[in-house]
């Protein structure tokens, strides 16, 4: 069920509610499959009986309808994938957060100068200067295949119990297929077993000819083993591009360097097609 908090200008909306707004902005009646969603919005007062839009929606809908930069934060953890992000408009910036098991996302206006902080919050990027030494501290890079990663995940999904036993089963399942020698082989399994989450942030915009219009970064949050950037497959990944034989390369990366990489995802004014005020 959608809802809103007028005191803070925040809204809980599903994609189907955004679709209703799009039709109403175009002076169109929402199709039959969106009538229930329209009724929900009318019930809470965001849409009037004749399709009038509540003035509280003005900044949000203007930002969504005329974005300058769209940023998506895709986070996969124990609850499955979640989509967050930030929409940068000409005058306003809105952050949106998903929630496990919920259809709606929460849209909240933020100050533009806090954008990088907001992206870091969405993926839970934290300082790593207090990480303890681990058994894989001497390893800074691992190169294997996506098939090897799938094999470890498959082993972990089928089994539960003692961590040492699980690690042994995963190592046995990999065999020589990973192409990794020791100690990298054991380190790779240890990293997969310790994953808090994997995430990627993608920024896209209408770029000037000859310039990039999209940038991405993909990271493994491996808890006490720190952050590892997934360098290969290189982002952005297209559907159908990755197979079991595709190279997987991860590189240990400090939180400070990742912060800089996230900041570098944002375009400069010269990258944008539109004229800035």
Short mmCIF file of the C-alpha atoms (twelve columns), coordinates in Angstrom:
data_MODEL
# 
_entry.id   MODEL 
# 
loop_
_atom_site.group_PDB 
_atom_site.id 
_atom_site.type_symbol 
_atom_site.label_atom_id 
_atom_site.label_alt_id 
_atom_site.label_comp_id 
_atom_site.label_asym_id 
_atom_site.label_seq_id 
_atom_site.Cartn_x 
_atom_site.Cartn_y 
_atom_site.Cartn_z 
_atom_site.pdbx_PDB_model_num 
ATOM 1   C CA . UNK A 1   0.000   0.000   0.000   1 
ATOM 2   C CA . UNK A 2   1.465   3.405   -0.909  1 
ATOM 3   C CA . UNK A 3   1.887   6.072   1.732   1 
ATOM 4   C CA . UNK A 4   3.534   9.444   2.255   1 
ATOM 5   C CA . UNK A 5   4.941   11.682  4.961   1 
ATOM 6   C CA . UNK A 6   4.267   15.320  4.100   1 
ATOM 7   C CA . UNK A 7   6.448   16.610  6.948   1 
ATOM 8   C CA . UNK A 8   9.576   15.192  5.296   1 
ATOM 9   C CA . UNK A 9   8.414   15.026  1.692   1 
ATOM 10  C CA . UNK A 10  8.925   11.263  1.467   1 
ATOM 11  C CA . UNK A 11  6.826   8.674   -0.324  1 
ATOM 12  C CA . UNK A 12  6.472   4.882   -0.353  1 
ATOM 13  C CA . UNK A 13  5.616   3.868   -3.910  1 
ATOM 14  C CA . UNK A 14  5.827   0.789   -6.109  1 
ATOM 15  C CA . UNK A 15  6.761   0.868   -9.799  1 
ATOM 16  C CA . UNK A 16  3.076   0.441   -10.671 1 
ATOM 17  C CA . UNK A 17  2.254   3.654   -8.808  1 
ATOM 18  C CA . UNK A 18  4.955   5.505   -10.734 1 
ATOM 19  C CA . UNK A 19  3.368   4.123   -13.923 1 
ATOM 20  C CA . UNK A 20  0.014   5.604   -12.889 1 
ATOM 21  C CA . UNK A 21  1.621   9.022   -12.417 1 
ATOM 22  C CA . UNK A 22  3.217   8.778   -15.866 1 
ATOM 23  C CA . UNK A 23  -0.158  8.256   -17.502 1 
ATOM 24  C CA . UNK A 24  -1.759  11.082  -15.543 1 
ATOM 25  C CA . UNK A 25  1.073   13.469  -16.407 1 
ATOM 26  C CA . UNK A 26  0.428   12.653  -20.078 1 
ATOM 27  C CA . UNK A 27  -3.287  13.416  -19.561 1 
ATOM 28  C CA . UNK A 28  -4.104  9.750   -20.166 1 
ATOM 29  C CA . UNK A 29  -6.382  7.442   -18.224 1 
ATOM 30  C CA . UNK A 30  -4.340  4.601   -16.692 1 
ATOM 31  C CA . UNK A 31  -5.087  1.255   -18.379 1 
ATOM 32  C CA . UNK A 32  -7.229  -1.414  -16.743 1 
ATOM 33  C CA . UNK A 33  -4.273  -3.208  -15.160 1 
ATOM 34  C CA . UNK A 34  -3.368  -0.002  -13.256 1 
ATOM 35  C CA . UNK A 35  -6.863  0.864   -12.013 1 
ATOM 36  C CA . UNK A 36  -6.309  -0.848  -8.666  1 
ATOM 37  C CA . UNK A 37  -3.076  1.105   -8.213  1 
ATOM 38  C CA . UNK A 38  -4.900  4.307   -9.122  1 
ATOM 39  C CA . UNK A 39  -7.507  3.507   -6.480  1 
ATOM 40  C CA . UNK A 40  -4.795  3.085   -3.833  1 
ATOM 41  C CA . UNK A 41  -3.336  6.499   -4.697  1 
ATOM 42  C CA . UNK A 42  -6.771  8.090   -4.561  1 
ATOM 43  C CA . UNK A 43  -7.467  6.430   -1.234  1 
ATOM 44  C CA . UNK A 44  -4.495  8.138   0.436   1 
ATOM 45  C CA . UNK A 45  -5.025  11.477  -1.317  1 
ATOM 46  C CA . UNK A 46  -2.095  11.582  -3.741  1 
ATOM 47  C CA . UNK A 47  -4.506  11.535  -6.685  1 
ATOM 48  C CA . UNK A 48  -7.886  13.258  -6.790  1 
ATOM 49  C CA . UNK A 49  -11.154 11.758  -8.053  1 
ATOM 50  C CA . UNK A 50  -10.635 13.275  -11.530 1 
ATOM 51  C CA . UNK A 51  -6.960  12.308  -11.725 1 
ATOM 52  C CA . UNK A 52  -5.608  15.483  -10.171 1 
ATOM 53  C CA . UNK A 53  -2.103  15.099  -8.763  1 
ATOM 54  C CA . UNK A 54  -1.427  16.249  -5.209  1 
ATOM 55  C CA . UNK A 55  0.924   19.300  -5.248  1 
ATOM 56  C CA . UNK A 56  3.188   17.443  -2.808  1 
ATOM 57  C CA . UNK A 57  4.222   15.249  -5.745  1 
ATOM 58  C CA . UNK A 58  5.517   18.102  -7.889  1 
ATOM 59  C CA . UNK A 59  9.225   17.879  -7.055  1 
ATOM 60  C CA . UNK A 60  9.329   14.087  -7.112  1 
ATOM 61  C CA . UNK A 61  7.502   13.709  -10.419 1 
ATOM 62  C CA . UNK A 62  9.476   16.528  -12.065 1 
ATOM 63  C CA . UNK A 63  12.699  14.816  -11.033 1 
ATOM 64  C CA . UNK A 64  11.551  11.406  -12.294 1 
ATOM 65  C CA . UNK A 65  10.183  12.829  -15.551 1 
ATOM 66  C CA . UNK A 66  13.252  14.957  -16.340 1 
ATOM 67  C CA . UNK A 67  16.285  13.234  -14.816 1 
ATOM 68  C CA . UNK A 68  19.779  14.536  -15.403 1 
ATOM 69  C CA . UNK A 69  21.504  11.464  -13.942 1 
ATOM 70  C CA . UNK A 70  20.023  8.095   -12.983 1 
ATOM 71  C CA . UNK A 71  21.976  6.022   -10.459 1 
ATOM 72  C CA . UNK A 72  21.083  2.442   -9.568  1 
ATOM 73  C CA . UNK A 73  22.473  0.554   -6.563  1 
ATOM 74  C CA . UNK A 74  21.880  -3.188  -6.862  1 
ATOM 75  C CA . UNK A 75  22.640  -5.061  -3.646  1 
ATOM 76  C CA . UNK A 76  22.446  -8.848  -3.286  1 
ATOM 77  C CA . UNK A 77  22.615  -10.354 0.192   1 
ATOM 78  C CA . UNK A 78  20.933  -13.028 2.317   1 
ATOM 79  C CA . UNK A 79  17.488  -11.600 1.506   1 
ATOM 80  C CA . UNK A 80  18.118  -11.705 -2.237  1 
ATOM 81  C CA . UNK A 81  18.521  -8.747  -4.601  1 
ATOM 82  C CA . UNK A 82  17.384  -5.259  -3.633  1 
ATOM 83  C CA . UNK A 83  17.292  -2.185  -5.844  1 
ATOM 84  C CA . UNK A 84  18.080  1.255   -4.507  1 
ATOM 85  C CA . UNK A 85  19.200  4.392   -6.274  1 
ATOM 86  C CA . UNK A 86  19.302  8.130   -6.711  1 
ATOM 87  C CA . UNK A 87  17.594  10.319  -9.322  1 
ATOM 88  C CA . UNK A 88  19.322  13.637  -9.992  1 
ATOM 89  C CA . UNK A 89  17.076  16.336  -11.444 1 
ATOM 90  C CA . UNK A 90  17.770  19.889  -12.522 1 
ATOM 91  C CA . UNK A 91  16.927  21.343  -9.115  1 
ATOM 92  C CA . UNK A 92  16.248  18.389  -6.803  1 
ATOM 93  C CA . UNK A 93  17.693  14.997  -5.960  1 
ATOM 94  C CA . UNK A 94  15.673  12.028  -4.723  1 
ATOM 95  C CA . UNK A 95  17.016  8.850   -3.156  1 
ATOM 96  C CA . UNK A 96  14.983  5.641   -3.220  1 
ATOM 97  C CA . UNK A 97  15.442  2.540   -1.070  1 
ATOM 98  C CA . UNK A 98  13.972  -0.926  -1.471  1 
ATOM 99  C CA . UNK A 99  13.165  -3.240  1.437   1 
ATOM 100 C CA . UNK A 100 13.226  -7.067  1.641   1 
ATOM 101 C CA . UNK A 101 9.823   -8.537  0.895   1 
ATOM 102 C CA . UNK A 102 8.228   -5.151  0.192   1 
ATOM 103 C CA . UNK A 103 6.914   -3.968  -3.153  1 
ATOM 104 C CA . UNK A 104 7.265   -0.275  -2.427  1 
ATOM 105 C CA . UNK A 105 10.431  1.775   -2.326  1 
ATOM 106 C CA . UNK A 106 10.849  4.857   -0.164  1 
ATOM 107 C CA . UNK A 107 11.580  8.056   -2.091  1 
ATOM 108 C CA . UNK A 108 13.255  10.799  -0.047  1 
ATOM 109 C CA . UNK A 109 14.634  14.207  -1.140  1 
ATOM 110 C CA . UNK A 110 18.316  14.697  -0.321  1 
ATOM 111 C CA . UNK A 111 20.806  17.529  -0.562  1 
ATOM 112 C CA . UNK A 112 22.868  17.241  -3.776  1 
ATOM 113 C CA . UNK A 113 26.145  17.641  -1.894  1 
ATOM 114 C CA . UNK A 114 25.358  14.490  0.119   1 
ATOM 115 C CA . UNK A 115 24.941  12.320  -2.988  1 
ATOM 116 C CA . UNK A 116 28.126  10.267  -2.562  1 
ATOM 117 C CA . UNK A 117 27.370  9.768   1.135   1 
ATOM 118 C CA . UNK A 118 23.914  8.539   0.152   1 
ATOM 119 C CA . UNK A 119 25.283  6.017   -2.339  1 
ATOM 120 C CA . UNK A 120 27.768  4.783   0.251   1 
ATOM 121 C CA . UNK A 121 24.915  4.335   2.729   1 
ATOM 122 C CA . UNK A 122 22.833  2.370   0.251   1 
ATOM 123 C CA . UNK A 123 25.581  -0.233  -0.183  1 
ATOM 124 C CA . UNK A 124 26.810  0.009   3.420   1 
ATOM 125 C CA . UNK A 125 30.301  1.130   2.514   1 
ATOM 126 C CA . UNK A 126 32.175  1.400   5.814   1 
ATOM 127 C CA . UNK A 127 35.652  2.269   6.973   1 
ATOM 128 C CA . UNK A 128 37.933  -0.749  6.915   1 
ATOM 129 C CA . UNK A 129 40.911  0.640   8.835   1 
ATOM 130 C CA . UNK A 130 40.035  -1.518  11.857  1 
ATOM 131 C CA . UNK A 131 39.878  -4.852  10.009  1 
ATOM 132 C CA . UNK A 132 41.811  -7.586  11.739  1 
ATOM 133 C CA . UNK A 133 44.434  -9.652  9.973   1 
ATOM 134 C CA . UNK A 134 42.911  -12.711 8.321   1 
ATOM 135 C CA . UNK A 135 44.314  -15.915 6.883   1 
ATOM 136 C CA . UNK A 136 44.138  -14.454 3.363   1 
ATOM 137 C CA . UNK A 137 45.751  -11.098 4.123   1 
ATOM 138 C CA . UNK A 138 48.686  -11.872 1.838   1 
ATOM 139 C CA . UNK A 139 46.480  -12.303 -1.233  1 
ATOM 140 C CA . UNK A 140 45.407  -9.212  -3.171  1 
ATOM 141 C CA . UNK A 141 43.973  -10.607 -6.416  1 
ATOM 142 C CA . UNK A 142 42.216  -13.765 -7.575  1 
ATOM 143 C CA . UNK A 143 41.433  -14.765 -11.161 1 
ATOM 144 C CA . UNK A 144 39.190  -17.722 -11.956 1 
ATOM 145 C CA . UNK A 145 35.921  -18.281 -13.864 1 
ATOM 146 C CA . UNK A 146 32.260  -17.548 -13.307 1 
ATOM 147 C CA . UNK A 147 31.684  -21.310 -13.425 1 
ATOM 148 C CA . UNK A 148 33.919  -21.744 -10.381 1 
ATOM 149 C CA . UNK A 149 31.879  -19.140 -8.501  1 
ATOM 150 C CA . UNK A 150 28.656  -20.923 -9.442  1 
ATOM 151 C CA . UNK A 151 30.107  -24.214 -8.194  1 
ATOM 152 C CA . UNK A 152 30.876  -22.741 -4.767  1 
ATOM 153 C CA . UNK A 153 27.420  -21.181 -4.508  1 
ATOM 154 C CA . UNK A 154 25.785  -24.466 -5.501  1 
ATOM 155 C CA . UNK A 155 27.693  -26.320 -2.776  1 
ATOM 156 C CA . UNK A 156 26.757  -23.775 -0.120  1 
ATOM 157 C CA . UNK A 157 23.079  -23.838 -1.120  1 
ATOM 158 C CA . UNK A 158 22.865  -27.625 -0.808  1 
ATOM 159 C CA . UNK A 159 24.653  -27.882 2.505   1 
ATOM 160 C CA . UNK A 160 24.604  -26.301 5.927   1 
ATOM 161 C CA . UNK A 161 26.423  -26.829 9.166   1 
ATOM 162 C CA . UNK A 162 30.047  -26.661 10.207  1 
ATOM 163 C CA . UNK A 163 31.983  -23.994 8.304   1 
ATOM 164 C CA . UNK A 164 35.128  -26.098 8.000   1 
ATOM 165 C CA . UNK A 165 33.147  -28.999 6.577   1 
ATOM 166 C CA . UNK A 166 31.400  -26.681 4.141   1 
ATOM 167 C CA . UNK A 167 34.702  -25.259 2.991   1 
ATOM 168 C CA . UNK A 168 36.055  -28.749 2.432   1 
ATOM 169 C CA . UNK A 169 33.008  -29.688 0.362   1 
ATOM 170 C CA . UNK A 170 33.326  -26.531 -1.727  1 
ATOM 171 C CA . UNK A 171 37.013  -27.195 -2.370  1 
ATOM 172 C CA . UNK A 172 36.213  -30.751 -3.399  1 
ATOM 173 C CA . UNK A 173 33.447  -29.552 -5.717  1 
ATOM 174 C CA . UNK A 174 35.832  -27.161 -7.443  1 
ATOM 175 C CA . UNK A 175 38.634  -29.652 -7.926  1 
ATOM 176 C CA . UNK A 176 40.906  -28.443 -10.708 1 
ATOM 177 C CA . UNK A 177 38.086  -26.641 -12.527 1 
ATOM 178 C CA . UNK A 178 38.864  -23.266 -10.997 1 
ATOM 179 C CA . UNK A 179 42.411  -23.170 -12.359 1 
ATOM 180 C CA . UNK A 180 43.549  -21.763 -9.012  1 
ATOM 181 C CA . UNK A 181 46.616  -22.991 -7.115  1 
ATOM 182 C CA . UNK A 182 46.853  -22.879 -3.353  1 
ATOM 183 C CA . UNK A 183 46.610  -20.680 -1.359  1 
ATOM 184 C CA . UNK A 184 44.411  -18.730 -3.844  1 
ATOM 185 C CA . UNK A 185 41.972  -21.642 -4.144  1 
ATOM 186 C CA . UNK A 186 41.242  -21.751 -0.422  1 
ATOM 187 C CA . UNK A 187 41.150  -17.941 -0.288  1 
ATOM 188 C CA . UNK A 188 38.572  -17.837 -3.056  1 
ATOM 189 C CA . UNK A 189 36.263  -20.258 -1.241  1 
ATOM 190 C CA . UNK A 190 36.780  -18.373 2.021   1 
ATOM 191 C CA . UNK A 191 35.800  -15.086 0.362   1 
ATOM 192 C CA . UNK A 192 32.617  -16.517 -1.128  1 
ATOM 193 C CA . UNK A 193 31.655  -18.066 2.210   1 
ATOM 194 C CA . UNK A 194 32.216  -14.776 4.041   1 
ATOM 195 C CA . UNK A 195 30.169  -12.573 1.689   1 
ATOM 196 C CA . UNK A 196 27.953  -10.033 3.424   1 
ATOM 197 C CA . UNK A 197 26.744  -8.861  0.032   1 
ATOM 198 C CA . UNK A 198 27.717  -8.147  -3.529  1 
ATOM 199 C CA . UNK A 199 26.766  -4.830  -5.025  1 
ATOM 200 C CA . UNK A 200 27.154  -2.653  -8.026  1 
ATOM 201 C CA . UNK A 201 26.417  1.001   -8.655  1 
ATOM 202 C CA . UNK A 202 25.654  2.214   -12.171 1 
ATOM 203 C CA . UNK A 203 25.302  5.863   -13.172 1 
ATOM 204 C CA . UNK A 204 23.767  6.785   -16.531 1 
ATOM 205 C CA . UNK A 205 23.006  10.094  -18.231 1 
ATOM 206 C CA . UNK A 206 22.387  11.708  -21.598 1 
ATOM 207 C CA . UNK A 207 25.968  12.259  -22.661 1 
ATOM 208 C CA . UNK A 208 27.498  14.533  -25.213 1 
ATOM 209 C CA . UNK A 209 28.711  12.858  -28.450 1 
ATOM 210 C CA . UNK A 210 32.080  11.187  -27.982 1 
ATOM 211 C CA . UNK A 211 31.809  10.941  -24.198 1 
ATOM 212 C CA . UNK A 212 30.808  8.141   -21.849 1 
ATOM 213 C CA . UNK A 213 27.157  8.043   -20.791 1 
ATOM 214 C CA . UNK A 214 27.430  5.241   -18.224 1 
ATOM 215 C CA . UNK A 215 29.878  4.187   -15.501 1 
ATOM 216 C CA . UNK A 216 29.737  1.291   -13.043 1 
ATOM 217 C CA . UNK A 217 31.564  -0.329  -10.178 1 
ATOM 218 C CA . UNK A 218 30.977  -3.828  -8.743  1 
ATOM 219 C CA . UNK A 219 32.175  -4.844  -5.274  1 
ATOM 220 C CA . UNK A 220 32.174  -7.856  -2.952  1 
ATOM 221 C CA . UNK A 221 31.728  -7.024  0.746   1 
ATOM 222 C CA . UNK A 222 33.554  -9.919  2.374   1 
ATOM 223 C CA . UNK A 223 33.108  -8.904  6.024   1 
ATOM 224 C CA . UNK A 224 36.371  -9.415  7.952   1 
ATOM 225 C CA . UNK A 225 38.212  -10.025 4.671   1 
ATOM 226 C CA . UNK A 226 37.422  -6.518  3.447   1 
ATOM 227 C CA . UNK A 227 36.256  -5.207  0.107   1 
ATOM 228 C CA . UNK A 228 37.094  -6.790  -3.246  1 
ATOM 229 C CA . UNK A 229 36.305  -5.045  -6.509  1 
ATOM 230 C CA . UNK A 230 35.055  -7.277  -9.320  1 
ATOM 231 C CA . UNK A 231 37.207  -6.082  -12.189 1 
ATOM 232 C CA . UNK A 232 36.123  -8.809  -14.601 1 
ATOM 233 C CA . UNK A 233 33.542  -9.292  -15.990 1 
ATOM 234 C CA . UNK A 234 33.788  -5.564  -16.565 1 
ATOM 235 C CA . UNK A 235 30.741  -3.422  -15.960 1 
ATOM 236 C CA . UNK A 236 28.345  -2.630  -17.454 1 
ATOM 237 C CA . UNK A 237 27.394  -6.238  -18.242 1 
ATOM 238 C CA . UNK A 238 24.887  -6.922  -20.988 1 
ATOM 239 C CA . UNK A 239 22.300  -9.695  -20.758 1 
ATOM 240 C CA . UNK A 240 23.642  -12.978 -22.139 1 
ATOM 241 C CA . UNK A 241 27.229  -11.724 -22.078 1 
ATOM 242 C CA . UNK A 242 28.407  -13.931 -19.199 1 
ATOM 243 C CA . UNK A 243 28.849  -17.718 -19.241 1 
ATOM 244 C CA . UNK A 244 30.589  -20.362 -17.092 1 
ATOM 245 C CA . UNK A 245 33.885  -19.839 -18.925 1 
ATOM 246 C CA . UNK A 246 33.880  -16.059 -18.512 1 
ATOM 247 C CA . UNK A 247 36.811  -14.719 -16.523 1 
ATOM 248 C CA . UNK A 248 36.163  -13.648 -12.943 1 
ATOM 249 C CA . UNK A 249 38.811  -11.384 -11.447 1 
ATOM 250 C CA . UNK A 250 38.489  -9.748  -8.037  1 
ATOM 251 C CA . UNK A 251 40.984  -7.328  -6.499  1 
ATOM 252 C CA . UNK A 252 41.300  -6.348  -2.840  1 
ATOM 253 C CA . UNK A 253 40.401  -2.651  -2.595  1 
ATOM 254 C CA . UNK A 254 40.308  -0.336  0.401   1 
ATOM 255 C CA . UNK A 255 37.123  1.445   1.417   1 
ATOM 256 C CA . UNK A 256 38.728  4.825   0.716   1 
ATOM 257 C CA . UNK A 257 39.589  3.829   -2.847  1 
ATOM 258 C CA . UNK A 258 36.053  2.519   -3.369  1 
ATOM 259 C CA . UNK A 259 34.668  5.834   -2.067  1 
ATOM 260 C CA . UNK A 260 36.758  7.640   -4.698  1 
ATOM 261 C CA . UNK A 261 35.563  5.241   -7.398  1 
ATOM 262 C CA . UNK A 262 31.930  5.835   -6.425  1 
ATOM 263 C CA . UNK A 263 32.479  9.609   -6.593  1 
ATOM 264 C CA . UNK A 264 34.094  9.181   -10.026 1 
ATOM 265 C CA . UNK A 265 30.921  7.509   -11.332 1 
ATOM 266 C CA . UNK A 266 29.240  10.909  -11.417 1 
ATOM 267 C CA . UNK A 267 29.549  12.862  -14.665 1 
ATOM 268 C CA . UNK A 268 31.174  16.260  -14.931 1 
ATOM 269 C CA . UNK A 269 29.154  19.117  -16.375 1 
ATOM 270 C CA . UNK A 270 31.102  18.751  -19.625 1 
ATOM 271 C CA . UNK A 271 29.878  15.150  -19.944 1 
ATOM 272 C CA . UNK A 272 26.220  16.133  -20.009 1 
ATOM 273 C CA . UNK A 273 24.280  16.963  -23.157 1 
ATOM 274 C CA . UNK A 274 22.064  19.477  -21.401 1 
ATOM 275 C CA . UNK A 275 23.218  22.992  -20.548 1 
ATOM 276 C CA . UNK A 276 23.739  23.611  -16.871 1 
ATOM 277 C CA . UNK A 277 22.475  26.793  -15.261 1 
# 
